[in-house]
Amino acid sequence: MRKNIKICGVTNCKTIKQLISLNVHYAGLVFHKTSPRNITKNKAKELVNLYARKINFVVVTQDMQLSDLIDLATDLNVRHLQLHGHESINYIKSLRRETTASIIKAIHVNDKNTSQAQQDIDKYKEFAD
């Protein structure tokens, strides 16, 4: 049985094969230039083309230009997008109009901002999957 788990920062075939052997359901492809796990569009496309029948890919971004994310999601033909930045409700609404991918909105939580996290959850729950 596949676990409903996502491993983020996948950049190569060896890791994807390991995730598949572990029955992991999602592989996160990070598109954020300052991340040590940033992946190029060409490399991501190669991985998606090779393994999309065996694992679900998630495009993980932070404050990417809307048009760039729509183009990326379309080019890679992925079904899941994960937003880690300060994307607005209007951004998410526009994204939803332009793609059929599910939208995951990351909420940052720590001991000092629990009430802010709850406000963010309430704000985004209607618009993200």
Disulfide bonds with the S-S distance in Angstrom:
none
